[in-house]
Amino acid sequence: MVVTEKDETVVALTKEDTSLTADATAISKALGERGSLTVWRYAVRKAKDGELEQAPWGKISVQAQGVLRVEPYRTPLRVVAAE
């Protein structure tokens, strides 16, 4: 999860960044070094079976400037992989 002064956004790495681990520290370090990262933004939706799930909503660019912290996020919901 990326936390800014204005909001919190649940994100996942793109295929291009699979060399990074899913560790919040590694992601934060990469963001600082690169200045920005392209990630998948995730949101809750209702699946076809009626259950709630965490699913990709679209790609966004996260800029290092304005990010207060990157922290791990765990959800009790089923997670749909980004393609």
PDB file of N, CA, C and O in Angstrom:
ATOM      1  N   MET A   1       0.847  -1.158   0.000  1.00  0.00           N
ATOM      2  CA  MET A   1       0.000   0.000   0.000  1.00  0.00           C
ATOM      3  C   MET A   1       0.898   1.228   0.000  1.00  0.00           C
ATOM      4  O   MET A   1       1.879   1.300   0.741  1.00  0.00           O
ATOM      5  N   VAL A   2       0.546   2.191  -0.844  1.00  0.00           N
ATOM      6  CA  VAL A   2       1.267   3.454  -0.916  1.00  0.00           C
ATOM      7  C   VAL A   2       0.457   4.492  -0.146  1.00  0.00           C
ATOM      8  O   VAL A   2      -0.730   4.678  -0.411  1.00  0.00           O
ATOM      9  N   VAL A   3       1.095   5.161   0.800  1.00  0.00           N
ATOM     10  CA  VAL A   3       0.418   6.141   1.628  1.00  0.00           C
ATOM     11  C   VAL A   3       0.966   7.535   1.318  1.00  0.00           C
ATOM     12  O   VAL A   3       2.172   7.771   1.382  1.00  0.00           O
ATOM     13  N   THR A   4       0.047   8.461   0.977  1.00  0.00           N
ATOM     14  CA  THR A   4       0.409   9.856   0.746  1.00  0.00           C
ATOM     15  C   THR A   4      -0.343  10.712   1.755  1.00  0.00           C
ATOM     16  O   THR A   4      -1.093  10.190   2.580  1.00  0.00           O
ATOM     17  N   GLU A   5      -0.147  12.015   1.691  1.00  0.00           N
ATOM     18  CA  GLU A   5      -0.884  12.903   2.590  1.00  0.00           C
ATOM     19  C   GLU A   5      -2.373  12.854   2.316  1.00  0.00           C
ATOM     20  O   GLU A   5      -3.173  13.061   3.228  1.00  0.00           O
ATOM     21  N   LYS A   6      -2.768  12.583   1.066  1.00  0.00           N
ATOM     22  CA  LYS A   6      -4.167  12.642   0.676  1.00  0.00           C
ATOM     23  C   LYS A   6      -4.906  11.312   0.765  1.00  0.00           C
ATOM     24  O   LYS A   6      -6.100  11.294   1.064  1.00  0.00           O
ATOM     25  N   ASP A   7      -4.218  10.197   0.510  1.00  0.00           N
ATOM     26  CA  ASP A   7      -4.921   8.926   0.471  1.00  0.00           C
ATOM     27  C   ASP A   7      -3.997   7.730   0.631  1.00  0.00           C
ATOM     28  O   ASP A   7      -2.778   7.863   0.736  1.00  0.00           O
ATOM     29  N   GLU A   8      -4.619   6.557   0.647  1.00  0.00           N
ATOM     30  CA  GLU A   8      -3.913   5.284   0.677  1.00  0.00           C
ATOM     31  C   GLU A   8      -4.370   4.495  -0.545  1.00  0.00           C
ATOM     32  O   GLU A   8      -5.566   4.426  -0.830  1.00  0.00           O
ATOM     33  N   THR A   9      -3.426   3.903  -1.266  1.00  0.00           N
ATOM     34  CA  THR A   9      -3.746   3.171  -2.471  1.00  0.00           C
ATOM     35  C   THR A   9      -3.129   1.778  -2.407  1.00  0.00           C
ATOM     36  O   THR A   9      -1.932   1.627  -2.162  1.00  0.00           O
ATOM     37  N   VAL A  10      -3.955   0.770  -2.630  1.00  0.00           N
ATOM     38  CA  VAL A  10      -3.468  -0.605  -2.671  1.00  0.00           C
ATOM     39  C   VAL A  10      -2.915  -0.842  -4.070  1.00  0.00           C
ATOM     40  O   VAL A  10      -3.607  -0.616  -5.063  1.00  0.00           O
ATOM     41  N   VAL A  11      -1.662  -1.299  -4.148  1.00  0.00           N
ATOM     42  CA  VAL A  11      -0.997  -1.484  -5.437  1.00  0.00           C
ATOM     43  C   VAL A  11      -0.288  -2.830  -5.500  1.00  0.00           C
ATOM     44  O   VAL A  11      -0.043  -3.479  -4.483  1.00  0.00           O
ATOM     45  N   ALA A  12       0.032  -3.226  -6.726  1.00  0.00           N
ATOM     46  CA  ALA A  12       0.851  -4.415  -6.984  1.00  0.00           C
ATOM     47  C   ALA A  12       1.808  -4.066  -8.106  1.00  0.00           C
ATOM     48  O   ALA A  12       1.517  -3.200  -8.931  1.00  0.00           O
ATOM     49  N   LEU A  13       2.941  -4.734  -8.139  1.00  0.00           N
ATOM     50  CA  LEU A  13       3.940  -4.451  -9.162  1.00  0.00           C
ATOM     51  C   LEU A  13       3.489  -4.921 -10.542  1.00  0.00           C
ATOM     52  O   LEU A  13       2.704  -5.861 -10.668  1.00  0.00           O
ATOM     53  N   THR A  14       3.995  -4.255 -11.567  1.00  0.00           N
ATOM     54  CA  THR A  14       3.741  -4.675 -12.940  1.00  0.00           C
ATOM     55  C   THR A  14       4.701  -5.802 -13.304  1.00  0.00           C
ATOM     56  O   THR A  14       5.649  -6.075 -12.568  1.00  0.00           O
ATOM     57  N   LYS A  15       4.458  -6.450 -14.429  1.00  0.00           N
ATOM     58  CA  LYS A  15       5.354  -7.520 -14.884  1.00  0.00           C
ATOM     59  C   LYS A  15       6.768  -7.004 -15.099  1.00  0.00           C
ATOM     60  O   LYS A  15       7.731  -7.745 -14.901  1.00  0.00           O
ATOM     61  N   GLU A  16       6.910  -5.735 -15.505  1.00  0.00           N
ATOM     62  CA  GLU A  16       8.231  -5.156 -15.745  1.00  0.00           C
ATOM     63  C   GLU A  16       9.067  -5.082 -14.468  1.00  0.00           C
ATOM     64  O   GLU A  16      10.297  -5.084 -14.527  1.00  0.00           O
ATOM     65  N   ASP A  17       8.406  -5.017 -13.326  1.00  0.00           N
ATOM     66  CA  ASP A  17       9.124  -4.895 -12.062  1.00  0.00           C
ATOM     67  C   ASP A  17       9.153  -6.187 -11.254  1.00  0.00           C
ATOM     68  O   ASP A  17       9.298  -6.148 -10.032  1.00  0.00           O
ATOM     69  N   THR A  18       9.018  -7.315 -11.913  1.00  0.00           N
ATOM     70  CA  THR A  18       9.027  -8.584 -11.189  1.00  0.00           C
ATOM     71  C   THR A  18      10.407  -8.900 -10.609  1.00  0.00           C
ATOM     72  O   THR A  18      10.548  -9.814  -9.795  1.00  0.00           O
ATOM     73  N   SER A  19      11.418  -8.147 -11.027  1.00  0.00           N
ATOM     74  CA  SER A  19      12.743  -8.355 -10.444  1.00  0.00           C
ATOM     75  C   SER A  19      12.782  -7.855  -8.996  1.00  0.00           C
ATOM     76  O   SER A  19      13.641  -8.271  -8.218  1.00  0.00           O
ATOM     77  N   LEU A  20      11.868  -6.978  -8.643  1.00  0.00           N
ATOM     78  CA  LEU A  20      11.777  -6.505  -7.266  1.00  0.00           C
ATOM     79  C   LEU A  20      11.033  -7.541  -6.436  1.00  0.00           C
ATOM     80  O   LEU A  20      10.146  -8.234  -6.936  1.00  0.00           O
ATOM     81  N   THR A  21      11.396  -7.637  -5.188  1.00  0.00           N
ATOM     82  CA  THR A  21      10.622  -8.502  -4.299  1.00  0.00           C
ATOM     83  C   THR A  21       9.374  -7.736  -3.878  1.00  0.00           C
ATOM     84  O   THR A  21       9.311  -6.517  -4.032  1.00  0.00           O
ATOM     85  N   ALA A  22       8.403  -8.433  -3.359  1.00  0.00           N
ATOM     86  CA  ALA A  22       7.174  -7.788  -2.901  1.00  0.00           C
ATOM     87  C   ALA A  22       7.357  -7.150  -1.533  1.00  0.00           C
ATOM     88  O   ALA A  22       6.383  -6.737  -0.904  1.00  0.00           O
ATOM     89  N   ASP A  23       8.571  -7.067  -1.080  1.00  0.00           N
ATOM     90  CA  ASP A  23       8.896  -6.480   0.202  1.00  0.00           C
ATOM     91  C   ASP A  23       8.717  -4.961   0.144  1.00  0.00           C
ATOM     92  O   ASP A  23       9.205  -4.317  -0.784  1.00  0.00           O
ATOM     93  N   ALA A  24       8.024  -4.390   1.124  1.00  0.00           N
ATOM     94  CA  ALA A  24       7.760  -2.948   1.136  1.00  0.00           C
ATOM     95  C   ALA A  24       9.050  -2.128   1.139  1.00  0.00           C
ATOM     96  O   ALA A  24       9.102  -1.067   0.518  1.00  0.00           O
ATOM     97  N   THR A  25      10.076  -2.593   1.818  1.00  0.00           N
ATOM     98  CA  THR A  25      11.345  -1.873   1.870  1.00  0.00           C
ATOM     99  C   THR A  25      11.996  -1.821   0.493  1.00  0.00           C
ATOM    100  O   THR A  25      12.508  -0.776   0.091  1.00  0.00           O
ATOM    101  N   ALA A  26      11.984  -2.933  -0.233  1.00  0.00           N
ATOM    102  CA  ALA A  26      12.573  -2.973  -1.576  1.00  0.00           C
ATOM    103  C   ALA A  26      11.810  -2.070  -2.542  1.00  0.00           C
ATOM    104  O   ALA A  26      12.409  -1.393  -3.377  1.00  0.00           O
ATOM    105  N   ILE A  27      10.497  -2.069  -2.421  1.00  0.00           N
ATOM    106  CA  ILE A  27       9.681  -1.218  -3.286  1.00  0.00           C
ATOM    107  C   ILE A  27       9.936   0.252  -2.970  1.00  0.00           C
ATOM    108  O   ILE A  27      10.084   1.063  -3.884  1.00  0.00           O
ATOM    109  N   SER A  28       9.988   0.595  -1.714  1.00  0.00           N
ATOM    110  CA  SER A  28      10.258   1.972  -1.304  1.00  0.00           C
ATOM    111  C   SER A  28      11.631   2.434  -1.788  1.00  0.00           C
ATOM    112  O   SER A  28      11.778   3.560  -2.261  1.00  0.00           O
ATOM    113  N   LYS A  29      12.633   1.566  -1.669  1.00  0.00           N
ATOM    114  CA  LYS A  29      13.984   1.886  -2.122  1.00  0.00           C
ATOM    115  C   LYS A  29      14.005   2.101  -3.639  1.00  0.00           C
ATOM    116  O   LYS A  29      14.615   3.056  -4.119  1.00  0.00           O
ATOM    117  N   ALA A  30      13.344   1.221  -4.390  1.00  0.00           N
ATOM    118  CA  ALA A  30      13.287   1.356  -5.853  1.00  0.00           C
ATOM    119  C   ALA A  30      12.576   2.648  -6.253  1.00  0.00           C
ATOM    120  O   ALA A  30      12.987   3.315  -7.203  1.00  0.00           O
ATOM    121  N   LEU A  31      11.534   2.994  -5.547  1.00  0.00           N
ATOM    122  CA  LEU A  31      10.809   4.230  -5.825  1.00  0.00           C
ATOM    123  C   LEU A  31      11.713   5.441  -5.600  1.00  0.00           C
ATOM    124  O   LEU A  31      11.707   6.380  -6.396  1.00  0.00           O
ATOM    125  N   GLY A  32      12.482   5.417  -4.525  1.00  0.00           N
ATOM    126  CA  GLY A  32      13.415   6.506  -4.251  1.00  0.00           C
ATOM    127  C   GLY A  32      14.516   6.616  -5.286  1.00  0.00           C
ATOM    128  O   GLY A  32      14.892   7.718  -5.685  1.00  0.00           O
ATOM    129  N   GLU A  33      15.037   5.474  -5.726  1.00  0.00           N
ATOM    130  CA  GLU A  33      16.122   5.469  -6.714  1.00  0.00           C
ATOM    131  C   GLU A  33      15.644   5.880  -8.107  1.00  0.00           C
ATOM    132  O   GLU A  33      16.330   6.621  -8.810  1.00  0.00           O
ATOM    133  N   ARG A  34      14.470   5.396  -8.499  1.00  0.00           N
ATOM    134  CA  ARG A  34      13.960   5.662  -9.849  1.00  0.00           C
ATOM    135  C   ARG A  34      13.165   6.956  -9.952  1.00  0.00           C
ATOM    136  O   ARG A  34      13.068   7.547 -11.028  1.00  0.00           O
ATOM    137  N   GLY A  35      12.600   7.393  -8.836  1.00  0.00           N
ATOM    138  CA  GLY A  35      11.779   8.599  -8.851  1.00  0.00           C
ATOM    139  C   GLY A  35      10.312   8.314  -9.125  1.00  0.00           C
ATOM    140  O   GLY A  35       9.444   9.101  -8.749  1.00  0.00           O
ATOM    141  N   SER A  36      10.032   7.193  -9.777  1.00  0.00           N
ATOM    142  CA  SER A  36       8.643   6.792 -10.026  1.00  0.00           C
ATOM    143  C   SER A  36       8.598   5.308 -10.366  1.00  0.00           C
ATOM    144  O   SER A  36       9.591   4.721 -10.795  1.00  0.00           O
ATOM    145  N   LEU A  37       7.434   4.720 -10.167  1.00  0.00           N
ATOM    146  CA  LEU A  37       7.192   3.325 -10.525  1.00  0.00           C
ATOM    147  C   LEU A  37       5.799   3.223 -11.148  1.00  0.00           C
ATOM    148  O   LEU A  37       4.876   3.927 -10.737  1.00  0.00           O
ATOM    149  N   THR A  38       5.653   2.354 -12.129  1.00  0.00           N
ATOM    150  CA  THR A  38       4.341   2.049 -12.674  1.00  0.00           C
ATOM    151  C   THR A  38       3.855   0.783 -11.981  1.00  0.00           C
ATOM    152  O   THR A  38       4.539  -0.240 -11.976  1.00  0.00           O
ATOM    153  N   VAL A  39       2.672   0.867 -11.400  1.00  0.00           N
ATOM    154  CA  VAL A  39       2.115  -0.236 -10.621  1.00  0.00           C
ATOM    155  C   VAL A  39       0.654  -0.436 -10.990  1.00  0.00           C
ATOM    156  O   VAL A  39       0.033   0.431 -11.606  1.00  0.00           O
ATOM    157  N   TRP A  40       0.114  -1.582 -10.609  1.00  0.00           N
ATOM    158  CA  TRP A  40      -1.311  -1.830 -10.756  1.00  0.00           C
ATOM    159  C   TRP A  40      -2.023  -1.306  -9.529  1.00  0.00           C
ATOM    160  O   TRP A  40      -1.619  -1.605  -8.405  1.00  0.00           O
ATOM    161  N   ARG A  41      -3.075  -0.530  -9.723  1.00  0.00           N
ATOM    162  CA  ARG A  41      -3.918  -0.083  -8.617  1.00  0.00           C
ATOM    163  C   ARG A  41      -5.002  -1.143  -8.423  1.00  0.00           C
ATOM    164  O   ARG A  41      -5.618  -1.590  -9.390  1.00  0.00           O
ATOM    165  N   TYR A  42      -5.232  -1.542  -7.173  1.00  0.00           N
ATOM    166  CA  TYR A  42      -6.223  -2.571  -6.865  1.00  0.00           C
ATOM    167  C   TYR A  42      -7.425  -1.962  -6.146  1.00  0.00           C
ATOM    168  O   TYR A  42      -7.298  -0.988  -5.404  1.00  0.00           O
ATOM    169  N   ALA A  43      -8.585  -2.553  -6.383  1.00  0.00           N
ATOM    170  CA  ALA A  43      -9.821  -2.125  -5.731  1.00  0.00           C
ATOM    171  C   ALA A  43     -10.677  -3.354  -5.436  1.00  0.00           C
ATOM    172  O   ALA A  43     -10.480  -4.418  -6.024  1.00  0.00           O
ATOM    173  N   VAL A  44     -11.617  -3.193  -4.530  1.00  0.00           N
ATOM    174  CA  VAL A  44     -12.528  -4.278  -4.187  1.00  0.00           C
ATOM    175  C   VAL A  44     -13.683  -4.267  -5.187  1.00  0.00           C
ATOM    176  O   VAL A  44     -14.217  -3.213  -5.532  1.00  0.00           O
ATOM    177  N   ARG A  45     -14.057  -5.465  -5.645  1.00  0.00           N
ATOM    178  CA  ARG A  45     -15.208  -5.604  -6.538  1.00  0.00           C
ATOM    179  C   ARG A  45     -15.942  -6.894  -6.184  1.00  0.00           C
ATOM    180  O   ARG A  45     -15.433  -7.744  -5.454  1.00  0.00           O
ATOM    181  N   LYS A  46     -17.134  -7.011  -6.716  1.00  0.00           N
ATOM    182  CA  LYS A  46     -17.908  -8.230  -6.510  1.00  0.00           C
ATOM    183  C   LYS A  46     -17.636  -9.172  -7.672  1.00  0.00           C
ATOM    184  O   LYS A  46     -17.795  -8.793  -8.833  1.00  0.00           O
ATOM    185  N   ALA A  47     -17.230 -10.389  -7.368  1.00  0.00           N
ATOM    186  CA  ALA A  47     -16.936 -11.397  -8.388  1.00  0.00           C
ATOM    187  C   ALA A  47     -18.236 -11.985  -8.942  1.00  0.00           C
ATOM    188  O   ALA A  47     -19.318 -11.732  -8.412  1.00  0.00           O
ATOM    189  N   LYS A  48     -18.116 -12.761  -9.999  1.00  0.00           N
ATOM    190  CA  LYS A  48     -19.283 -13.396 -10.614  1.00  0.00           C
ATOM    191  C   LYS A  48     -20.019 -14.316  -9.648  1.00  0.00           C
ATOM    192  O   LYS A  48     -21.231 -14.503  -9.755  1.00  0.00           O
ATOM    193  N   ASP A  49     -19.272 -14.891  -8.700  1.00  0.00           N
ATOM    194  CA  ASP A  49     -19.908 -15.786  -7.725  1.00  0.00           C
ATOM    195  C   ASP A  49     -20.519 -15.026  -6.550  1.00  0.00           C
ATOM    196  O   ASP A  49     -21.039 -15.640  -5.618  1.00  0.00           O
ATOM    197  N   GLY A  50     -20.459 -13.688  -6.588  1.00  0.00           N
ATOM    198  CA  GLY A  50     -21.063 -12.865  -5.542  1.00  0.00           C
ATOM    199  C   GLY A  50     -20.133 -12.508  -4.401  1.00  0.00           C
ATOM    200  O   GLY A  50     -20.472 -11.667  -3.568  1.00  0.00           O
ATOM    201  N   GLU A  51     -18.964 -13.132  -4.347  1.00  0.00           N
ATOM    202  CA  GLU A  51     -17.996 -12.847  -3.286  1.00  0.00           C
ATOM    203  C   GLU A  51     -17.200 -11.595  -3.630  1.00  0.00           C
ATOM    204  O   GLU A  51     -17.022 -11.265  -4.803  1.00  0.00           O
ATOM    205  N   LEU A  52     -16.725 -10.903  -2.602  1.00  0.00           N
ATOM    206  CA  LEU A  52     -15.860  -9.754  -2.831  1.00  0.00           C
ATOM    207  C   LEU A  52     -14.448 -10.237  -3.123  1.00  0.00           C
ATOM    208  O   LEU A  52     -14.004 -11.257  -2.595  1.00  0.00           O
ATOM    209  N   GLU A  53     -13.750  -9.492  -3.970  1.00  0.00           N
ATOM    210  CA  GLU A  53     -12.364  -9.820  -4.294  1.00  0.00           C
ATOM    211  C   GLU A  53     -11.577  -8.545  -4.525  1.00  0.00           C
ATOM    212  O   GLU A  53     -12.143  -7.501  -4.851  1.00  0.00           O
ATOM    213  N   GLN A  54     -10.278  -8.639  -4.356  1.00  0.00           N
ATOM    214  CA  GLN A  54      -9.341  -7.550  -4.610  1.00  0.00           C
ATOM    215  C   GLN A  54      -8.861  -7.746  -6.041  1.00  0.00           C
ATOM    216  O   GLN A  54      -8.269  -8.780  -6.351  1.00  0.00           O
ATOM    217  N   ALA A  55      -9.106  -6.761  -6.934  1.00  0.00           N
ATOM    218  CA  ALA A  55      -8.799  -6.952  -8.350  1.00  0.00           C
ATOM    219  C   ALA A  55      -8.105  -5.725  -8.938  1.00  0.00           C
ATOM    220  O   ALA A  55      -8.288  -4.613  -8.443  1.00  0.00           O
ATOM    221  N   PRO A  56      -7.307  -5.922  -9.996  1.00  0.00           N
ATOM    222  CA  PRO A  56      -6.632  -4.792 -10.628  1.00  0.00           C
ATOM    223  C   PRO A  56      -7.664  -3.838 -11.240  1.00  0.00           C
ATOM    224  O   PRO A  56      -8.630  -4.268 -11.871  1.00  0.00           O
ATOM    225  N   TRP A  57      -7.439  -2.542 -11.042  1.00  0.00           N
ATOM    226  CA  TRP A  57      -8.356  -1.528 -11.528  1.00  0.00           C
ATOM    227  C   TRP A  57      -7.755  -0.772 -12.700  1.00  0.00           C
ATOM    228  O   TRP A  57      -8.481  -0.281 -13.564  1.00  0.00           O
ATOM    229  N   GLY A  58      -6.428  -0.676 -12.732  1.00  0.00           N
ATOM    230  CA  GLY A  58      -5.721  -0.004 -13.814  1.00  0.00           C
ATOM    231  C   GLY A  58      -4.308   0.320 -13.392  1.00  0.00           C
ATOM    232  O   GLY A  58      -3.977   0.289 -12.207  1.00  0.00           O
ATOM    233  N   LYS A  59      -3.470   0.635 -14.377  1.00  0.00           N
ATOM    234  CA  LYS A  59      -2.083   0.998 -14.072  1.00  0.00           C
ATOM    235  C   LYS A  59      -2.005   2.473 -13.697  1.00  0.00           C
ATOM    236  O   LYS A  59      -2.690   3.320 -14.271  1.00  0.00           O
ATOM    237  N   ILE A  60      -1.154   2.752 -12.722  1.00  0.00           N
ATOM    238  CA  ILE A  60      -0.895   4.137 -12.318  1.00  0.00           C
ATOM    239  C   ILE A  60       0.603   4.331 -12.155  1.00  0.00           C
ATOM    240  O   ILE A  60       1.351   3.368 -11.981  1.00  0.00           O
ATOM    241  N   SER A  61       1.024   5.562 -12.211  1.00  0.00           N
ATOM    242  CA  SER A  61       2.416   5.908 -11.954  1.00  0.00           C
ATOM    243  C   SER A  61       2.486   6.536 -10.566  1.00  0.00           C
ATOM    244  O   SER A  61       1.759   7.483 -10.265  1.00  0.00           O
ATOM    245  N   VAL A  62       3.358   6.006  -9.734  1.00  0.00           N
ATOM    246  CA  VAL A  62       3.552   6.538  -8.387  1.00  0.00           C
ATOM    247  C   VAL A  62       4.850   7.328  -8.397  1.00  0.00           C
ATOM    248  O   VAL A  62       5.906   6.794  -8.734  1.00  0.00           O
ATOM    249  N   GLN A  63       4.772   8.599  -8.027  1.00  0.00           N
ATOM    250  CA  GLN A  63       5.941   9.470  -7.967  1.00  0.00           C
ATOM    251  C   GLN A  63       6.508   9.458  -6.553  1.00  0.00           C
ATOM    252  O   GLN A  63       5.756   9.484  -5.579  1.00  0.00           O
ATOM    253  N   ALA A  64       7.802   9.421  -6.443  1.00  0.00           N
ATOM    254  CA  ALA A  64       8.449   9.385  -5.126  1.00  0.00           C
ATOM    255  C   ALA A  64       8.089  10.618  -4.301  1.00  0.00           C
ATOM    256  O   ALA A  64       7.880  10.528  -3.091  1.00  0.00           O
ATOM    257  N   GLN A  65       8.021  11.755  -4.960  1.00  0.00           N
ATOM    258  CA  GLN A  65       7.665  12.992  -4.257  1.00  0.00           C
ATOM    259  C   GLN A  65       6.209  12.902  -3.813  1.00  0.00           C
ATOM    260  O   GLN A  65       5.328  12.657  -4.637  1.00  0.00           O
ATOM    261  N   GLY A  66       5.953  13.091  -2.558  1.00  0.00           N
ATOM    262  CA  GLY A  66       4.590  13.039  -2.041  1.00  0.00           C
ATOM    263  C   GLY A  66       4.243  11.733  -1.345  1.00  0.00           C
ATOM    264  O   GLY A  66       3.255  11.671  -0.613  1.00  0.00           O
ATOM    265  N   VAL A  67       5.041  10.680  -1.560  1.00  0.00           N
ATOM    266  CA  VAL A  67       4.783   9.398  -0.887  1.00  0.00           C
ATOM    267  C   VAL A  67       5.376   9.465   0.514  1.00  0.00           C
ATOM    268  O   VAL A  67       6.571   9.706   0.684  1.00  0.00           O
ATOM    269  N   LEU A  68       4.534   9.251   1.505  1.00  0.00           N
ATOM    270  CA  LEU A  68       5.005   9.257   2.885  1.00  0.00           C
ATOM    271  C   LEU A  68       5.632   7.931   3.273  1.00  0.00           C
ATOM    272  O   LEU A  68       6.654   7.882   3.958  1.00  0.00           O
ATOM    273  N   ARG A  69       4.989   6.841   2.812  1.00  0.00           N
ATOM    274  CA  ARG A  69       5.537   5.516   3.118  1.00  0.00           C
ATOM    275  C   ARG A  69       4.909   4.459   2.223  1.00  0.00           C
ATOM    276  O   ARG A  69       3.855   4.667   1.622  1.00  0.00           O
ATOM    277  N   VAL A  70       5.582   3.327   2.154  1.00  0.00           N
ATOM    278  CA  VAL A  70       5.080   2.122   1.482  1.00  0.00           C
ATOM    279  C   VAL A  70       4.993   1.069   2.564  1.00  0.00           C
ATOM    280  O   VAL A  70       5.966   0.821   3.276  1.00  0.00           O
ATOM    281  N   GLU A  71       3.828   0.444   2.694  1.00  0.00           N
ATOM    282  CA  GLU A  71       3.678  -0.557   3.744  1.00  0.00           C
ATOM    283  C   GLU A  71       2.983  -1.807   3.209  1.00  0.00           C
ATOM    284  O   GLU A  71       2.226  -1.735   2.241  1.00  0.00           O
ATOM    285  N   PRO A  72       3.239  -2.939   3.834  1.00  0.00           N
ATOM    286  CA  PRO A  72       2.599  -4.180   3.400  1.00  0.00           C
ATOM    287  C   PRO A  72       1.087  -4.089   3.592  1.00  0.00           C
ATOM    288  O   PRO A  72       0.601  -3.385   4.478  1.00  0.00           O
ATOM    289  N   TYR A  73       0.363  -4.801   2.759  1.00  0.00           N
ATOM    290  CA  TYR A  73      -1.099  -4.817   2.858  1.00  0.00           C
ATOM    291  C   TYR A  73      -1.582  -6.256   2.748  1.00  0.00           C
ATOM    292  O   TYR A  73      -1.247  -6.959   1.794  1.00  0.00           O
ATOM    293  N   ARG A  74      -2.346  -6.680   3.695  1.00  0.00           N
ATOM    294  CA  ARG A  74      -2.918  -8.026   3.680  1.00  0.00           C
ATOM    295  C   ARG A  74      -4.433  -7.877   3.603  1.00  0.00           C
ATOM    296  O   ARG A  74      -5.021  -7.027   4.271  1.00  0.00           O
ATOM    297  N   THR A  75      -5.040  -8.698   2.793  1.00  0.00           N
ATOM    298  CA  THR A  75      -6.487  -8.660   2.640  1.00  0.00           C
ATOM    299  C   THR A  75      -7.077 -10.036   2.902  1.00  0.00           C
ATOM    300  O   THR A  75      -6.475 -11.046   2.536  1.00  0.00           O
ATOM    301  N   PRO A  76      -8.238 -10.088   3.526  1.00  0.00           N
ATOM    302  CA  PRO A  76      -8.903 -11.377   3.717  1.00  0.00           C
ATOM    303  C   PRO A  76      -9.624 -11.825   2.430  1.00  0.00           C
ATOM    304  O   PRO A  76     -10.146 -12.938   2.360  1.00  0.00           O
ATOM    305  N   LEU A  77      -9.645 -10.956   1.427  1.00  0.00           N
ATOM    306  CA  LEU A  77     -10.349 -11.238   0.181  1.00  0.00           C
ATOM    307  C   LEU A  77      -9.497 -12.033  -0.784  1.00  0.00           C
ATOM    308  O   LEU A  77      -8.270 -12.033  -0.684  1.00  0.00           O
ATOM    309  N   ARG A  78     -10.134 -12.702  -1.704  1.00  0.00           N
ATOM    310  CA  ARG A  78      -9.448 -13.360  -2.807  1.00  0.00           C
ATOM    311  C   ARG A  78      -8.789 -12.270  -3.654  1.00  0.00           C
ATOM    312  O   ARG A  78      -9.377 -11.209  -3.864  1.00  0.00           O
ATOM    313  N   VAL A  79      -7.578 -12.526  -4.138  1.00  0.00           N
ATOM    314  CA  VAL A  79      -6.843 -11.558  -4.944  1.00  0.00           C
ATOM    315  C   VAL A  79      -6.752 -12.065  -6.377  1.00  0.00           C
ATOM    316  O   VAL A  79      -6.355 -13.204  -6.623  1.00  0.00           O
ATOM    317  N   VAL A  80      -7.127 -11.203  -7.318  1.00  0.00           N
ATOM    318  CA  VAL A  80      -7.064 -11.523  -8.733  1.00  0.00           C
ATOM    319  C   VAL A  80      -5.732 -10.999  -9.270  1.00  0.00           C
ATOM    320  O   VAL A  80      -5.395  -9.832  -9.065  1.00  0.00           O
ATOM    321  N   ALA A  81      -4.985 -11.847  -9.947  1.00  0.00           N
ATOM    322  CA  ALA A  81      -3.677 -11.443 -10.482  1.00  0.00           C
ATOM    323  C   ALA A  81      -3.848 -10.488 -11.645  1.00  0.00           C
ATOM    324  O   ALA A  81      -4.763 -10.632 -12.457  1.00  0.00           O
ATOM    325  N   ALA A  82      -2.946  -9.496 -11.719  1.00  0.00           N
ATOM    326  CA  ALA A  82      -2.916  -8.581 -12.865  1.00  0.00           C
ATOM    327  C   ALA A  82      -2.296  -9.305 -14.038  1.00  0.00           C
ATOM    328  O   ALA A  82      -1.407 -10.138 -13.865  1.00  0.00           O
ATOM    329  N   GLU A  83      -2.761  -8.989 -15.225  1.00  0.00           N
ATOM    330  CA  GLU A  83      -2.231  -9.660 -16.420  1.00  0.00           C
ATOM    331  C   GLU A  83      -1.244  -8.806 -17.155  1.00  0.00           C
ATOM    332  O   GLU A  83      -0.708  -9.226 -18.181  1.00  0.00           O
TER     333      GLU A  83
END
